[in-house]
Amino acid sequence: MSRISAIPVWNVETEQLEGGCFSSVSDVCLKQNKKTCKKHYERIKNLKGFHECPAGLSSYNSGESIYSGVRIAGYYTKNKIKNSSSFLPTIPPNVILESVSNSKSIEREIFEGEVQAEFDKDLVDFCLHEVRKYNLIIKRSSEEYLTSKDFCSLDNEKLMKTVFASSSSITNRLNIYDFESNPKIITASTPFQASVFQKFQKASHCLEIYARDAGVRISPFKGRLHTNIDMFPIFDFVPHVLLENAIKYSPSNQTIEVAFKEHSDSFEIKVESIGPSLRDGEEHKIFNKKIRGKNAELVDTSGGGYGLYFAKLICELHNINLAVNVEGSSVRLNNIPYSKFSFVISYNKLHNKALQRTSR
């Protein structure tokens, strides 16, 4: 299926810009040195958001594709393109975001109309996207380690922890597909005692490079948990998704807070971050399958509305409650409102001890 886009898109395989339905490749781009363009797209391939290209035009990295060769307000140099004869109107950033989001929706509709499959194609796409992402983290961590002069440094020890955690994440993503197709595969194994606190630490190690690329920081954890609970290996998915979503949707230079509170009969974990505001009625659907907030889709077109759905399902499997609190809109970026999100995990120790005695 050919890509549907209103504006030009950078083709990674052919290493050239391809025209869109509304805007073709401009004369500015056609005159550029291909090596210069290639370096620009290589530089921003892991940097989501808006950028200015060497020719003075604008590029937008959605996280899946790079849209370029247009003039986006605030991300171009007028003097560099003043002699262009191409149609280059100044486009507001929010219009670009709407266009990209609409393009992805059209692509999905066309694909679903063309392909009849017995499996959940969106779920396969979700798992493959996650596997590729963590594989890239493994690759980059390994490259940093191999090019280091001091193999015994603490930084390299951290890199190896990232490699290990990312490898585990790939296994978890594949387990999610198994969980959807046959839940008994996951629950047939014997649960083991493990630390939820350490699971969040592991997820934080794994996502450190991802956060760094996004210009987002996970603050040192507040508090600590000393209680271990019975869990299946698939539980690792929960802290990964909560932290990953916080990174994905946070504007750059933001901080993600993770706080732990333990009481004699319960414990609570809170993950706080800034993200695209929910529209009316969306808060009640945030854990539904294949549901994403409309503003979230404008910020990031990747994903299929599976992460929070499976996180909720896995928490319920472990008798854990997962809820979300969303404060009112506090700031706007690219004409998109943002709010403070608090995802709260709560666990009742006494209730679960009673359940364990009953099951025996």
Contacts in CASP RR format, 6 or more apart in sequence:
PFRMAT RR
TARGET T0000
AUTHOR 0000-0000-0000
METHOD contacts of the structure
MODEL  1
MSRISAIPVWNVETEQLEGGCFSSVSDVCLKQNKKTCKKHYERIKNLKGF
HECPAGLSSYNSGESIYSGVRIAGYYTKNKIKNSSSFLPTIPPNVILESV
SNSKSIEREIFEGEVQAEFDKDLVDFCLHEVRKYNLIIKRSSEEYLTSKD
FCSLDNEKLMKTVFASSSSITNRLNIYDFESNPKIITASTPFQASVFQKF
QKASHCLEIYARDAGVRISPFKGRLHTNIDMFPIFDFVPHVLLENAIKYS
PSNQTIEVAFKEHSDSFEIKVESIGPSLRDGEEHKIFNKKIRGKNAELVD
TSGGGYGLYFAKLICELHNINLAVNVEGSSVRLNNIPYSKFSFVISYNKL
HNKALQRTSR
1 107 0 8 1.000
1 110 0 8 1.000
1 111 0 8 1.000
1 114 0 8 1.000
3 9 0 8 1.000
3 18 0 8 1.000
3 65 0 8 1.000
3 103 0 8 1.000
3 107 0 8 1.000
4 21 0 8 1.000
4 103 0 8 1.000
4 106 0 8 1.000
4 107 0 8 1.000
4 110 0 8 1.000
5 19 0 8 1.000
5 20 0 8 1.000
5 21 0 8 1.000
5 65 0 8 1.000
5 67 0 8 1.000
5 99 0 8 1.000
5 100 0 8 1.000
5 103 0 8 1.000
6 20 0 8 1.000
6 21 0 8 1.000
6 22 0 8 1.000
6 23 0 8 1.000
6 99 0 8 1.000
6 103 0 8 1.000
7 19 0 8 1.000
7 20 0 8 1.000
7 22 0 8 1.000
7 23 0 8 1.000
7 67 0 8 1.000
7 68 0 8 1.000
7 69 0 8 1.000
7 70 0 8 1.000
7 96 0 8 1.000
7 99 0 8 1.000
8 17 0 8 1.000
8 18 0 8 1.000
8 19 0 8 1.000
8 20 0 8 1.000
8 23 0 8 1.000
8 24 0 8 1.000
8 25 0 8 1.000
8 26 0 8 1.000
8 29 0 8 1.000
8 67 0 8 1.000
8 68 0 8 1.000
8 69 0 8 1.000
8 70 0 8 1.000
9 17 0 8 1.000
9 18 0 8 1.000
9 19 0 8 1.000
9 20 0 8 1.000
9 65 0 8 1.000
9 66 0 8 1.000
9 67 0 8 1.000
9 68 0 8 1.000
10 16 0 8 1.000
10 17 0 8 1.000
10 18 0 8 1.000
10 41 0 8 1.000
10 59 0 8 1.000
10 65 0 8 1.000
10 66 0 8 1.000
10 67 0 8 1.000
10 68 0 8 1.000
11 17 0 8 1.000
11 18 0 8 1.000
12 41 0 8 1.000
15 34 0 8 1.000
15 38 0 8 1.000
16 34 0 8 1.000
16 37 0 8 1.000
17 25 0 8 1.000
17 29 0 8 1.000
17 37 0 8 1.000
17 68 0 8 1.000
17 69 0 8 1.000
18 25 0 8 1.000
19 25 0 8 1.000
23 69 0 8 1.000
23 70 0 8 1.000
23 87 0 8 1.000
24 86 0 8 1.000
25 69 0 8 1.000
26 57 0 8 1.000
26 69 0 8 1.000
26 70 0 8 1.000
26 84 0 8 1.000
26 86 0 8 1.000
26 87 0 8 1.000
26 88 0 8 1.000
27 84 0 8 1.000
27 85 0 8 1.000
27 86 0 8 1.000
28 55 0 8 1.000
28 56 0 8 1.000
28 57 0 8 1.000
28 69 0 8 1.000
28 80 0 8 1.000
28 81 0 8 1.000
28 84 0 8 1.000
28 86 0 8 1.000
28 88 0 8 1.000
29 37 0 8 1.000
29 55 0 8 1.000
29 57 0 8 1.000
29 68 0 8 1.000
29 69 0 8 1.000
31 55 0 8 1.000
32 54 0 8 1.000
32 55 0 8 1.000
36 54 0 8 1.000
37 53 0 8 1.000
37 54 0 8 1.000
37 55 0 8 1.000
40 51 0 8 1.000
40 53 0 8 1.000
40 54 0 8 1.000
40 59 0 8 1.000
41 59 0 8 1.000
41 66 0 8 1.000
41 68 0 8 1.000
44 51 0 8 1.000
44 59 0 8 1.000
44 61 0 8 1.000
44 66 0 8 1.000
45 61 0 8 1.000
45 66 0 8 1.000
46 213 0 8 1.000
47 61 0 8 1.000
47 213 0 8 1.000
48 61 0 8 1.000
48 62 0 8 1.000
48 63 0 8 1.000
48 213 0 8 1.000
48 214 0 8 1.000
48 300 0 8 1.000
49 60 0 8 1.000
49 61 0 8 1.000
49 62 0 8 1.000
50 58 0 8 1.000
50 59 0 8 1.000
50 60 0 8 1.000
50 72 0 8 1.000
50 74 0 8 1.000
50 75 0 8 1.000
50 93 0 8 1.000
50 96 0 8 1.000
51 58 0 8 1.000
51 59 0 8 1.000
51 60 0 8 1.000
51 61 0 8 1.000
51 75 0 8 1.000
52 58 0 8 1.000
52 59 0 8 1.000
52 75 0 8 1.000
52 76 0 8 1.000
52 77 0 8 1.000
53 59 0 8 1.000
53 68 0 8 1.000
53 69 0 8 1.000
55 69 0 8 1.000
55 80 0 8 1.000
55 81 0 8 1.000
56 76 0 8 1.000
56 77 0 8 1.000
56 80 0 8 1.000
56 81 0 8 1.000
57 68 0 8 1.000
57 69 0 8 1.000
57 70 0 8 1.000
57 71 0 8 1.000
57 76 0 8 1.000
57 81 0 8 1.000
57 88 0 8 1.000
58 68 0 8 1.000
58 69 0 8 1.000
58 70 0 8 1.000
58 71 0 8 1.000
58 72 0 8 1.000
58 74 0 8 1.000
58 75 0 8 1.000
58 76 0 8 1.000
59 66 0 8 1.000
59 67 0 8 1.000
59 68 0 8 1.000
59 69 0 8 1.000
59 75 0 8 1.000
60 66 0 8 1.000
60 67 0 8 1.000
60 68 0 8 1.000
60 72 0 8 1.000
60 93 0 8 1.000
60 96 0 8 1.000
60 100 0 8 1.000
62 100 0 8 1.000
62 300 0 8 1.000
62 301 0 8 1.000
62 302 0 8 1.000
63 300 0 8 1.000
63 301 0 8 1.000
63 302 0 8 1.000
64 104 0 8 1.000
64 301 0 8 1.000
64 302 0 8 1.000
65 100 0 8 1.000
67 96 0 8 1.000
67 100 0 8 1.000
70 88 0 8 1.000
70 91 0 8 1.000
70 96 0 8 1.000
71 81 0 8 1.000
71 88 0 8 1.000
71 89 0 8 1.000
71 90 0 8 1.000
71 91 0 8 1.000
72 90 0 8 1.000
72 91 0 8 1.000
72 92 0 8 1.000
72 93 0 8 1.000
72 96 0 8 1.000
73 90 0 8 1.000
73 91 0 8 1.000
73 92 0 8 1.000
73 93 0 8 1.000
74 93 0 8 1.000
75 93 0 8 1.000
76 90 0 8 1.000
81 88 0 8 1.000
92 335 0 8 1.000
93 334 0 8 1.000
93 335 0 8 1.000
94 298 0 8 1.000
94 334 0 8 1.000
94 335 0 8 1.000
94 336 0 8 1.000
97 298 0 8 1.000
97 299 0 8 1.000
97 334 0 8 1.000
97 336 0 8 1.000
98 298 0 8 1.000
100 301 0 8 1.000
101 297 0 8 1.000
101 298 0 8 1.000
101 301 0 8 1.000
104 297 0 8 1.000
104 301 0 8 1.000
108 122 0 8 1.000
111 121 0 8 1.000
112 121 0 8 1.000
115 121 0 8 1.000
119 181 0 8 1.000
120 180 0 8 1.000
122 290 0 8 1.000
122 304 0 8 1.000
122 306 0 8 1.000
123 176 0 8 1.000
123 177 0 8 1.000
123 180 0 8 1.000
123 306 0 8 1.000
124 177 0 8 1.000
125 303 0 8 1.000
125 304 0 8 1.000
126 303 0 8 1.000
126 304 0 8 1.000
126 305 0 8 1.000
126 306 0 8 1.000
126 307 0 8 1.000
127 173 0 8 1.000
127 174 0 8 1.000
127 176 0 8 1.000
127 177 0 8 1.000
129 302 0 8 1.000
129 303 0 8 1.000
130 169 0 8 1.000
130 170 0 8 1.000
130 173 0 8 1.000
131 170 0 8 1.000
131 173 0 8 1.000
131 174 0 8 1.000
133 210 0 8 1.000
134 166 0 8 1.000
134 167 0 8 1.000
134 169 0 8 1.000
134 170 0 8 1.000
134 173 0 8 1.000
134 206 0 8 1.000
135 166 0 8 1.000
135 170 0 8 1.000
137 162 0 8 1.000
137 166 0 8 1.000
137 206 0 8 1.000
137 209 0 8 1.000
137 210 0 8 1.000
138 162 0 8 1.000
138 163 0 8 1.000
138 166 0 8 1.000
138 167 0 8 1.000
140 209 0 8 1.000
141 159 0 8 1.000
141 160 0 8 1.000
141 162 0 8 1.000
141 163 0 8 1.000
141 166 0 8 1.000
141 209 0 8 1.000
142 159 0 8 1.000
142 163 0 8 1.000
144 156 0 8 1.000
144 159 0 8 1.000
145 151 0 8 1.000
145 156 0 8 1.000
145 159 0 8 1.000
145 160 0 8 1.000
145 163 0 8 1.000
148 155 0 8 1.000
148 156 0 8 1.000
150 156 0 8 1.000
158 205 0 8 1.000
158 208 0 8 1.000
161 205 0 8 1.000
162 205 0 8 1.000
162 206 0 8 1.000
162 208 0 8 1.000
162 209 0 8 1.000
165 202 0 8 1.000
165 203 0 8 1.000
165 205 0 8 1.000
165 206 0 8 1.000
166 206 0 8 1.000
168 202 0 8 1.000
168 206 0 8 1.000
168 236 0 8 1.000
169 203 0 8 1.000
169 206 0 8 1.000
169 236 0 8 1.000
169 240 0 8 1.000
171 233 0 8 1.000
172 233 0 8 1.000
172 234 0 8 1.000
172 236 0 8 1.000
172 237 0 8 1.000
172 240 0 8 1.000
173 237 0 8 1.000
175 186 0 8 1.000
175 233 0 8 1.000
175 234 0 8 1.000
175 237 0 8 1.000
176 234 0 8 1.000
176 237 0 8 1.000
176 306 0 8 1.000
176 310 0 8 1.000
178 185 0 8 1.000
178 186 0 8 1.000
179 185 0 8 1.000
179 186 0 8 1.000
179 234 0 8 1.000
179 310 0 8 1.000
179 313 0 8 1.000
179 314 0 8 1.000
180 310 0 8 1.000
186 232 0 8 1.000
186 234 0 8 1.000
186 317 0 8 1.000
187 232 0 8 1.000
187 317 0 8 1.000
189 232 0 8 1.000
189 233 0 8 1.000
191 230 0 8 1.000
191 231 0 8 1.000
191 232 0 8 1.000
192 230 0 8 1.000
192 231 0 8 1.000
193 228 0 8 1.000
193 229 0 8 1.000
193 230 0 8 1.000
193 231 0 8 1.000
194 228 0 8 1.000
194 229 0 8 1.000
194 231 0 8 1.000
194 235 0 8 1.000
195 225 0 8 1.000
195 228 0 8 1.000
196 225 0 8 1.000
196 227 0 8 1.000
196 228 0 8 1.000
196 229 0 8 1.000
196 231 0 8 1.000
196 235 0 8 1.000
196 239 0 8 1.000
196 267 0 8 1.000
196 269 0 8 1.000
196 345 0 8 1.000
196 347 0 8 1.000
197 221 0 8 1.000
197 224 0 8 1.000
197 225 0 8 1.000
197 226 0 8 1.000
197 260 0 8 1.000
199 235 0 8 1.000
199 236 0 8 1.000
199 238 0 8 1.000
199 239 0 8 1.000
200 221 0 8 1.000
200 239 0 8 1.000
200 243 0 8 1.000
200 258 0 8 1.000
200 269 0 8 1.000
201 221 0 8 1.000
202 236 0 8 1.000
202 239 0 8 1.000
203 236 0 8 1.000
203 239 0 8 1.000
203 240 0 8 1.000
203 243 0 8 1.000
203 244 0 8 1.000
204 218 0 8 1.000
204 221 0 8 1.000
204 239 0 8 1.000
204 243 0 8 1.000
204 258 0 8 1.000
206 240 0 8 1.000
207 218 0 8 1.000
207 240 0 8 1.000
207 243 0 8 1.000
207 244 0 8 1.000
207 247 0 8 1.000
208 218 0 8 1.000
210 244 0 8 1.000
210 247 0 8 1.000
211 217 0 8 1.000
211 218 0 8 1.000
211 247 0 8 1.000
211 256 0 8 1.000
214 247 0 8 1.000
214 248 0 8 1.000
214 250 0 8 1.000
214 252 0 8 1.000
215 252 0 8 1.000
215 253 0 8 1.000
216 246 0 8 1.000
216 247 0 8 1.000
216 250 0 8 1.000
216 252 0 8 1.000
216 253 0 8 1.000
216 254 0 8 1.000
216 255 0 8 1.000
216 256 0 8 1.000
217 254 0 8 1.000
217 255 0 8 1.000
217 256 0 8 1.000
218 243 0 8 1.000
218 246 0 8 1.000
218 247 0 8 1.000
218 255 0 8 1.000
218 256 0 8 1.000
218 258 0 8 1.000
219 255 0 8 1.000
219 256 0 8 1.000
219 257 0 8 1.000
219 258 0 8 1.000
221 258 0 8 1.000
221 259 0 8 1.000
221 260 0 8 1.000
222 257 0 8 1.000
222 258 0 8 1.000
222 259 0 8 1.000
222 260 0 8 1.000
223 259 0 8 1.000
223 260 0 8 1.000
223 261 0 8 1.000
224 260 0 8 1.000
224 262 0 8 1.000
225 260 0 8 1.000
225 262 0 8 1.000
225 267 0 8 1.000
225 269 0 8 1.000
226 262 0 8 1.000
227 262 0 8 1.000
227 267 0 8 1.000
227 349 0 8 1.000
229 318 0 8 1.000
229 347 0 8 1.000
229 352 0 8 1.000
230 318 0 8 1.000
230 356 0 8 1.000
231 318 0 8 1.000
232 317 0 8 1.000
232 318 0 8 1.000
234 314 0 8 1.000
234 317 0 8 1.000
235 314 0 8 1.000
235 318 0 8 1.000
237 310 0 8 1.000
237 311 0 8 1.000
237 314 0 8 1.000
238 311 0 8 1.000
238 314 0 8 1.000
238 315 0 8 1.000
238 322 0 8 1.000
238 345 0 8 1.000
241 307 0 8 1.000
241 308 0 8 1.000
241 310 0 8 1.000
241 311 0 8 1.000
242 271 0 8 1.000
242 311 0 8 1.000
242 343 0 8 1.000
243 256 0 8 1.000
243 258 0 8 1.000
243 271 0 8 1.000
245 307 0 8 1.000
245 308 0 8 1.000
246 256 0 8 1.000
246 271 0 8 1.000
246 273 0 8 1.000
246 341 0 8 1.000
247 256 0 8 1.000
247 273 0 8 1.000
248 300 0 8 1.000
248 302 0 8 1.000
249 273 0 8 1.000
249 274 0 8 1.000
249 275 0 8 1.000
249 276 0 8 1.000
249 296 0 8 1.000
249 299 0 8 1.000
249 300 0 8 1.000
250 256 0 8 1.000
250 273 0 8 1.000
250 274 0 8 1.000
250 275 0 8 1.000
251 274 0 8 1.000
251 275 0 8 1.000
251 333 0 8 1.000
251 338 0 8 1.000
254 273 0 8 1.000
254 274 0 8 1.000
256 271 0 8 1.000
256 272 0 8 1.000
256 273 0 8 1.000
257 270 0 8 1.000
257 271 0 8 1.000
257 272 0 8 1.000
257 273 0 8 1.000
258 269 0 8 1.000
258 270 0 8 1.000
258 271 0 8 1.000
258 272 0 8 1.000
259 269 0 8 1.000
259 270 0 8 1.000
259 272 0 8 1.000
260 267 0 8 1.000
260 268 0 8 1.000
260 269 0 8 1.000
261 267 0 8 1.000
261 268 0 8 1.000
261 269 0 8 1.000
261 270 0 8 1.000
262 268 0 8 1.000
264 349 0 8 1.000
265 348 0 8 1.000
265 349 0 8 1.000
265 350 0 8 1.000
266 346 0 8 1.000
266 347 0 8 1.000
266 348 0 8 1.000
266 349 0 8 1.000
266 350 0 8 1.000
267 346 0 8 1.000
267 347 0 8 1.000
267 349 0 8 1.000
268 344 0 8 1.000
268 345 0 8 1.000
268 346 0 8 1.000
268 347 0 8 1.000
269 344 0 8 1.000
269 345 0 8 1.000
269 346 0 8 1.000
270 342 0 8 1.000
270 343 0 8 1.000
270 344 0 8 1.000
270 345 0 8 1.000
271 342 0 8 1.000
271 343 0 8 1.000
271 344 0 8 1.000
272 340 0 8 1.000
272 341 0 8 1.000
272 342 0 8 1.000
273 340 0 8 1.000
273 341 0 8 1.000
274 330 0 8 1.000
274 331 0 8 1.000
274 338 0 8 1.000
274 339 0 8 1.000
274 340 0 8 1.000
274 341 0 8 1.000
275 296 0 8 1.000
275 299 0 8 1.000
275 338 0 8 1.000
275 339 0 8 1.000
275 340 0 8 1.000
275 341 0 8 1.000
276 293 0 8 1.000
276 295 0 8 1.000
276 296 0 8 1.000
276 298 0 8 1.000
276 299 0 8 1.000
276 336 0 8 1.000
276 337 0 8 1.000
276 338 0 8 1.000
276 339 0 8 1.000
277 295 0 8 1.000
277 326 0 8 1.000
277 328 0 8 1.000
277 329 0 8 1.000
277 336 0 8 1.000
277 337 0 8 1.000
277 338 0 8 1.000
277 339 0 8 1.000
278 286 0 8 1.000
278 293 0 8 1.000
278 295 0 8 1.000
278 326 0 8 1.000
278 339 0 8 1.000
279 293 0 8 1.000
279 294 0 8 1.000
279 295 0 8 1.000
282 291 0 8 1.000
282 293 0 8 1.000
282 294 0 8 1.000
283 324 0 8 1.000
283 326 0 8 1.000
285 291 0 8 1.000
286 293 0 8 1.000
286 308 0 8 1.000
286 324 0 8 1.000
287 308 0 8 1.000
287 309 0 8 1.000
287 311 0 8 1.000
287 312 0 8 1.000
287 322 0 8 1.000
287 324 0 8 1.000
288 309 0 8 1.000
289 305 0 8 1.000
289 306 0 8 1.000
289 309 0 8 1.000
290 304 0 8 1.000
290 305 0 8 1.000
290 306 0 8 1.000
290 309 0 8 1.000
291 305 0 8 1.000
291 309 0 8 1.000
292 303 0 8 1.000
292 304 0 8 1.000
292 305 0 8 1.000
295 336 0 8 1.000
295 337 0 8 1.000
298 336 0 8 1.000
299 336 0 8 1.000
311 322 0 8 1.000
312 322 0 8 1.000
315 321 0 8 1.000
315 322 0 8 1.000
315 345 0 8 1.000
316 322 0 8 1.000
319 347 0 8 1.000
319 348 0 8 1.000
319 351 0 8 1.000
319 352 0 8 1.000
319 355 0 8 1.000
320 345 0 8 1.000
320 346 0 8 1.000
320 347 0 8 1.000
321 344 0 8 1.000
321 345 0 8 1.000
321 346 0 8 1.000
321 347 0 8 1.000
322 343 0 8 1.000
322 344 0 8 1.000
322 345 0 8 1.000
323 343 0 8 1.000
323 344 0 8 1.000
323 346 0 8 1.000
324 341 0 8 1.000
324 342 0 8 1.000
324 343 0 8 1.000
324 344 0 8 1.000
325 341 0 8 1.000
325 342 0 8 1.000
325 344 0 8 1.000
326 339 0 8 1.000
326 340 0 8 1.000
326 341 0 8 1.000
326 342 0 8 1.000
327 339 0 8 1.000
327 340 0 8 1.000
327 342 0 8 1.000
328 339 0 8 1.000
328 340 0 8 1.000
329 337 0 8 1.000
329 338 0 8 1.000
329 339 0 8 1.000
330 338 0 8 1.000
330 339 0 8 1.000
330 340 0 8 1.000
331 337 0 8 1.000
331 338 0 8 1.000
332 338 0 8 1.000
END
